[in-house]
Amino acid sequence: MDMARITSRGQTTIPKRVREAANLNLGDTLSFEVHGNCLVVRKMSPVGNAYLHGLSQTLDEWNSPEDEEAWRDL
């Protein structure tokens, strides 16, 4: 079992064996879900990110500087 501590800033290091087993690389995006007392960490697919970015470009009514300013801090 690999273990890691959380720093005072809420950061942790994913152990090398875990990174290698999950094929995690510099710049990868992770998602986090909490189910009771379990934490599920998933590697996000770059294809999914590209899809969402492409989709946002088709929603012109929500793609304005005013909307960006209104929703930026959420």
N, CA, C and O atoms as a GROMACS GRO file, in nm:
protein
  296
    1MET      N    1   0.084  -0.118   0.000
    1MET     CA    2   0.000   0.000   0.000
    1MET      C    3   0.089   0.123   0.000
    1MET      O    4   0.181   0.135   0.081
    2ASP      N    5   0.061   0.215  -0.091
    2ASP     CA    6   0.134   0.341  -0.096
    2ASP      C    7   0.055   0.445  -0.018
    2ASP      O    8  -0.068   0.447  -0.022
    3MET      N    9   0.127   0.533   0.051
    3MET     CA   10   0.062   0.636   0.132
    3MET      C   11   0.128   0.770   0.106
    3MET      O   12   0.241   0.778   0.060
    4ALA      N   13   0.053   0.877   0.137
    4ALA     CA   14   0.105   1.013   0.124
    4ALA      C   15   0.039   1.100   0.229
    4ALA      O   16  -0.072   1.072   0.272
    5ARG      N   17   0.106   1.206   0.269
    5ARG     CA   18   0.051   1.302   0.365
    5ARG      C   19   0.001   1.425   0.292
    5ARG      O   20   0.046   1.456   0.182
    6ILE      N   21  -0.092   1.494   0.355
    6ILE     CA   22  -0.142   1.621   0.303
    6ILE      C   23  -0.070   1.732   0.377
    6ILE      O   24  -0.060   1.730   0.500
    7THR      N   25  -0.019   1.831   0.302
    7THR     CA   26   0.054   1.942   0.362
    7THR      C   27  -0.045   2.043   0.422
    7THR      O   28  -0.166   2.030   0.405
    8SER      N   29   0.008   2.143   0.491
    8SER     CA   30  -0.076   2.247   0.550
    8SER      C   31  -0.149   2.327   0.443
    8SER      O   32  -0.249   2.393   0.473
    9ARG      N   33  -0.102   2.322   0.320
    9ARG     CA   34  -0.166   2.392   0.208
    9ARG      C   35  -0.263   2.302   0.133
    9ARG      O   36  -0.316   2.341   0.028
   10GLY      N   37  -0.288   2.182   0.184
   10GLY     CA   38  -0.382   2.090   0.121
   10GLY      C   39  -0.324   2.016   0.001
   10GLY      O   40  -0.399   1.962  -0.080
   11GLN      N   41  -0.194   2.013  -0.010
   11GLN     CA   42  -0.129   1.947  -0.123
   11GLN      C   43  -0.075   1.811  -0.082
   11GLN      O   44  -0.047   1.786   0.035
   12THR      N   45  -0.061   1.723  -0.181
   12THR     CA   46  -0.002   1.592  -0.157
   12THR      C   47   0.076   1.550  -0.281
   12THR      O   48   0.058   1.607  -0.389
   13THR      N   49   0.160   1.452  -0.266
   13THR     CA   50   0.233   1.395  -0.379
   13THR      C   51   0.178   1.256  -0.405
   13THR      O   52   0.167   1.174  -0.313
   14ILE      N   53   0.143   1.231  -0.530
   14ILE     CA   54   0.096   1.097  -0.566
   14ILE      C   55   0.220   1.010  -0.578
   14ILE      O   56   0.311   1.041  -0.656
   15PRO      N   57   0.225   0.901  -0.503
   15PRO     CA   58   0.345   0.815  -0.508
   15PRO      C   59   0.377   0.770  -0.651
   15PRO      O   60   0.288   0.749  -0.733
   16LYS      N   61   0.505   0.755  -0.680
   16LYS     CA   62   0.552   0.722  -0.814
   16LYS      C   63   0.488   0.594  -0.866
   16LYS      O   64   0.446   0.589  -0.981
   17ARG      N   65   0.479   0.490  -0.783
   17ARG     CA   66   0.420   0.363  -0.828
   17ARG      C   67   0.274   0.383  -0.870
   17ARG      O   68   0.228   0.320  -0.965
   18VAL      N   69   0.202   0.468  -0.799
   18VAL     CA   70   0.062   0.496  -0.833
   18VAL      C   71   0.055   0.575  -0.964
   18VAL      O   72  -0.027   0.544  -1.050
   19ARG      N   73   0.141   0.677  -0.979
   19ARG     CA   74   0.144   0.756  -1.103
   19ARG      C   75   0.172   0.666  -1.223
   19ARG      O   76   0.107   0.678  -1.327
   20GLU      N   77   0.268   0.577  -1.207
   20GLU     CA   78   0.303   0.487  -1.317
   20GLU      C   79   0.189   0.390  -1.348
   20GLU      O   80   0.157   0.368  -1.464
   21ALA      N   81   0.129   0.333  -1.245
   21ALA     CA   82   0.020   0.236  -1.265
   21ALA      C   83  -0.101   0.302  -1.331
   21ALA      O   84  -0.171   0.238  -1.410
   22ALA      N   85  -0.128   0.430  -1.298
   22ALA     CA   86  -0.243   0.501  -1.354
   22ALA      C   87  -0.206   0.578  -1.480
   22ALA      O   88  -0.290   0.647  -1.538
   23ASN      N   89  -0.081   0.568  -1.524
   23ASN     CA   90  -0.031   0.640  -1.642
   23ASN      C   91  -0.057   0.791  -1.628
   23ASN      O   92  -0.107   0.854  -1.722
   24LEU      N   93  -0.023   0.847  -1.512
   24LEU     CA   94  -0.039   0.990  -1.488
   24LEU      C   95   0.089   1.061  -1.528
   24LEU      O   96   0.199   1.016  -1.498
   25ASN      N   97   0.072   1.173  -1.597
   25ASN     CA   98   0.187   1.249  -1.647
   25ASN      C   99   0.170   1.397  -1.615
   25ASN      O  100   0.061   1.442  -1.582
   26LEU      N  101   0.278   1.470  -1.624
   26LEU     CA  102   0.277   1.613  -1.603
   26LEU      C  103   0.169   1.679  -1.688
   26LEU      O  104   0.161   1.656  -1.808
   27GLY      N  105   0.087   1.761  -1.625
   27GLY     CA  106  -0.019   1.833  -1.697
   27GLY      C  107  -0.152   1.760  -1.703
   27GLY      O  108  -0.251   1.819  -1.746
   28ASP      N  109  -0.157   1.634  -1.661
   28ASP     CA  110  -0.284   1.562  -1.661
   28ASP      C  111  -0.382   1.629  -1.565
   28ASP      O  112  -0.342   1.689  -1.465
   29THR      N  113  -0.510   1.618  -1.595
   29THR     CA  114  -0.616   1.671  -1.510
   29THR      C  115  -0.682   1.556  -1.436
   29THR      O  116  -0.713   1.453  -1.496
   30LEU      N  117  -0.705   1.575  -1.306
   30LEU     CA  118  -0.770   1.474  -1.224
   30LEU      C  119  -0.904   1.527  -1.175
   30LEU      O  120  -0.920   1.647  -1.155
   31SER      N  121  -0.999   1.436  -1.157
   31SER     CA  122  -1.126   1.472  -1.094
   31SER      C  123  -1.136   1.399  -0.961
   31SER      O  124  -1.079   1.292  -0.943
   32PHE      N  125  -1.210   1.459  -0.868
   32PHE     CA  126  -1.224   1.403  -0.734
   32PHE      C  127  -1.372   1.389  -0.700
   32PHE      O  128  -1.450   1.481  -0.723
   33GLU      N  129  -1.410   1.275  -0.645
   33GLU     CA  130  -1.545   1.250  -0.596
   33GLU      C  131  -1.535   1.191  -0.456
   33GLU      O  132  -1.444   1.114  -0.427
   34VAL      N  133  -1.628   1.228  -0.371
   34VAL     CA  134  -1.633   1.173  -0.236
   34VAL      C  135  -1.759   1.088  -0.224
   34VAL      O  136  -1.870   1.134  -0.252
   35HIS      N  137  -1.742   0.964  -0.182
   35HIS     CA  138  -1.852   0.871  -0.158
   35HIS      C  139  -1.838   0.822  -0.014
   35HIS      O  140  -1.761   0.730   0.014
   36GLY      N  141  -1.915   0.883   0.076
   36GLY     CA  142  -1.902   0.848   0.218
   36GLY      C  143  -1.763   0.885   0.266
   36GLY      O  144  -1.724   1.002   0.260
   37ASN      N  145  -1.688   0.786   0.315
   37ASN     CA  146  -1.552   0.814   0.360
   37ASN      C  147  -1.447   0.769   0.258
   37ASN      O  148  -1.330   0.754   0.292
   38CYS      N  149  -1.490   0.749   0.132
   38CYS     CA  150  -1.399   0.709   0.026
   38CYS      C  151  -1.378   0.824  -0.072
   38CYS      O  152  -1.472   0.898  -0.104
   39LEU      N  153  -1.256   0.839  -0.118
   39LEU     CA  154  -1.221   0.939  -0.217
   39LEU      C  155  -1.188   0.867  -0.348
   39LEU      O  156  -1.104   0.777  -0.350
   40VAL      N  157  -1.254   0.906  -0.455
   40VAL     CA  158  -1.229   0.848  -0.587
   40VAL      C  159  -1.160   0.954  -0.672
   40VAL      O  160  -1.211   1.064  -0.690
   41VAL      N  161  -1.042   0.919  -0.723
   41VAL     CA  162  -0.965   1.009  -0.808
   41VAL      C  163  -0.961   0.947  -0.947
   41VAL      O  164  -0.928   0.830  -0.963
   42ARG      N  165  -0.996   1.028  -1.048
   42ARG     CA  166  -0.996   0.979  -1.186
   42ARG      C  167  -0.912   1.070  -1.274
   42ARG      O  168  -0.912   1.192  -1.256
   43LYS      N  169  -0.842   1.011  -1.368
   43LYS     CA  170  -0.771   1.087  -1.470
   43LYS      C  171  -0.874   1.130  -1.574
   43LYS      O  172  -0.949   1.047  -1.627
   44MET      N  173  -0.877   1.259  -1.604
   44MET     CA  174  -0.970   1.310  -1.703
   44MET      C  175  -0.913   1.286  -1.842
   44MET      O  176  -0.792   1.299  -1.864
   45SER      N  177  -0.997   1.252  -1.932
   45SER     CA  178  -0.956   1.226  -2.069
   45SER      C  179  -0.938   1.358  -2.143
   45SER      O  180  -1.026   1.444  -2.138
   46PRO      N  181  -0.825   1.376  -2.211
   46PRO     CA  182  -0.807   1.498  -2.290
   46PRO      C  183  -0.914   1.513  -2.396
   46PRO      O  184  -0.951   1.626  -2.432
   47VAL      N  185  -0.966   1.402  -2.448
   47VAL     CA  186  -1.072   1.408  -2.547
   47VAL      C  187  -1.196   1.471  -2.486
   47VAL      O  188  -1.264   1.551  -2.551
   48GLY      N  189  -1.227   1.437  -2.360
   48GLY     CA  190  -1.342   1.496  -2.292
   48GLY      C  191  -1.326   1.645  -2.276
   48GLY      O  192  -1.422   1.720  -2.295
   49ASN      N  193  -1.206   1.691  -2.243
   49ASN     CA  194  -1.182   1.834  -2.228
   49ASN      C  195  -1.199   1.905  -2.362
   49ASN      O  196  -1.256   2.014  -2.368
   50ALA      N  197  -1.149   1.844  -2.470
   50ALA     CA  198  -1.162   1.904  -2.602
   50ALA      C  199  -1.309   1.910  -2.642
   50ALA      O  200  -1.353   2.009  -2.701
   51TYR      N  201  -1.384   1.806  -2.610
   51TYR     CA  202  -1.527   1.805  -2.641
   51TYR      C  203  -1.598   1.920  -2.572
   51TYR      O  204  -1.675   1.993  -2.634
   52LEU      N  205  -1.570   1.937  -2.442
   52LEU     CA  206  -1.636   2.045  -2.368
   52LEU      C  207  -1.596   2.182  -2.421
   52LEU      O  208  -1.679   2.272  -2.430
   53HIS      N  209  -1.470   2.198  -2.457
   53HIS     CA  210  -1.425   2.325  -2.513
   53HIS      C  211  -1.495   2.352  -2.646
   53HIS      O  212  -1.541   2.463  -2.672
   54GLY      N  213  -1.504   2.250  -2.730
   54GLY     CA  214  -1.572   2.264  -2.859
   54GLY      C  215  -1.719   2.294  -2.842
   54GLY      O  216  -1.776   2.376  -2.914
   55LEU      N  217  -1.781   2.229  -2.746
   55LEU     CA  218  -1.922   2.253  -2.718
   55LEU      C  219  -1.945   2.396  -2.673
   55LEU      O  220  -2.042   2.460  -2.715
   56SER      N  221  -1.858   2.448  -2.589
   56SER     CA  222  -1.875   2.584  -2.538
   56SER      C  223  -1.869   2.686  -2.651
   56SER      O  224  -1.930   2.793  -2.641
   57GLN      N  225  -1.795   2.655  -2.757
   57GLN     CA  226  -1.785   2.748  -2.870
   57GLN      C  227  -1.914   2.756  -2.950
   57GLN      O  228  -1.938   2.853  -3.021
   58THR      N  229  -2.000   2.652  -2.938
   58THR     CA  230  -2.127   2.653  -3.012
   58THR      C  231  -2.238   2.723  -2.935
   58THR      O  232  -2.345   2.747  -2.990
   59LEU      N  233  -2.215   2.755  -2.811
   59LEU     CA  234  -2.317   2.817  -2.726
   59LEU      C  235  -2.292   2.968  -2.720
   59LEU      O  236  -2.258   3.022  -2.615
   60ASP      N  237  -2.309   3.033  -2.833
   60ASP     CA  238  -2.276   3.176  -2.844
   60ASP      C  239  -2.350   3.262  -2.744
   60ASP      O  240  -2.296   3.363  -2.697
   61GLU      N  241  -2.472   3.225  -2.710
   61GLU     CA  242  -2.548   3.310  -2.617
   61GLU      C  243  -2.487   3.311  -2.477
   61GLU      O  244  -2.519   3.399  -2.397
   62TRP      N  245  -2.400   3.214  -2.446
   62TRP     CA  246  -2.334   3.210  -2.315
   62TRP      C  247  -2.185   3.237  -2.327
   62TRP      O  248  -2.109   3.212  -2.233
   63ASN      N  249  -2.142   3.287  -2.440
   63ASN     CA  250  -2.000   3.302  -2.466
   63ASN      C  251  -1.968   3.449  -2.491
   63ASN      O  252  -1.930   3.489  -2.602
   64SER      N  253  -1.983   3.529  -2.386
   64SER     CA  254  -1.955   3.672  -2.400
   64SER      C  255  -1.867   3.717  -2.284
   64SER      O  256  -1.863   3.650  -2.181
   65PRO      N  257  -1.799   3.828  -2.298
   65PRO     CA  258  -1.718   3.882  -2.187
   65PRO      C  259  -1.804   3.908  -2.063
   65PRO      O  260  -1.757   3.891  -1.950
   66GLU      N  261  -1.929   3.949  -2.083
   66GLU     CA  262  -2.017   3.976  -1.969
   66GLU      C  263  -2.049   3.847  -1.893
   66GLU      O  264  -2.049   3.845  -1.770
   67ASP      N  265  -2.077   3.740  -1.966
   67ASP     CA  266  -2.103   3.612  -1.901
   67ASP      C  267  -1.978   3.561  -1.831
   67ASP      O  268  -1.987   3.509  -1.719
   68GLU      N  269  -1.863   3.574  -1.894
   68GLU     CA  270  -1.738   3.531  -1.832
   68GLU      C  271  -1.716   3.605  -1.700
   68GLU      O  272  -1.678   3.543  -1.600
   69GLU      N  273  -1.740   3.733  -1.698
   69GLU     CA  274  -1.723   3.812  -1.576
   69GLU      C  275  -1.824   3.770  -1.469
   69GLU      O  276  -1.789   3.760  -1.352
   70ALA      N  277  -1.947   3.746  -1.509
   70ALA     CA  278  -2.052   3.711  -1.414
   70ALA      C  279  -2.028   3.575  -1.350
   70ALA      O  280  -2.059   3.556  -1.232
   71TRP      N  281  -1.973   3.478  -1.424
   71TRP     CA  282  -1.959   3.341  -1.375
   71TRP      C  283  -1.817   3.304  -1.334
   71TRP      O  284  -1.795   3.193  -1.286
   72ARG      N  285  -1.720   3.393  -1.351
   72ARG     CA  286  -1.578   3.363  -1.328
   72ARG      C  287  -1.548   3.304  -1.191
   72ARG      O  288  -1.470   3.209  -1.182
   73ASP      N  289  -1.607   3.356  -1.086
   73ASP     CA  290  -1.570   3.315  -0.949
   73ASP      C  291  -1.652   3.198  -0.896
   73ASP      O  292  -1.638   3.162  -0.779
   74LEU      N  293  -1.735   3.138  -0.977
   74LEU     CA  294  -1.818   3.025  -0.928
   74LEU      C  295  -1.743   2.897  -0.929
   74LEU      O  296  -1.798   2.793  -0.891
   0.00000   0.00000   0.00000
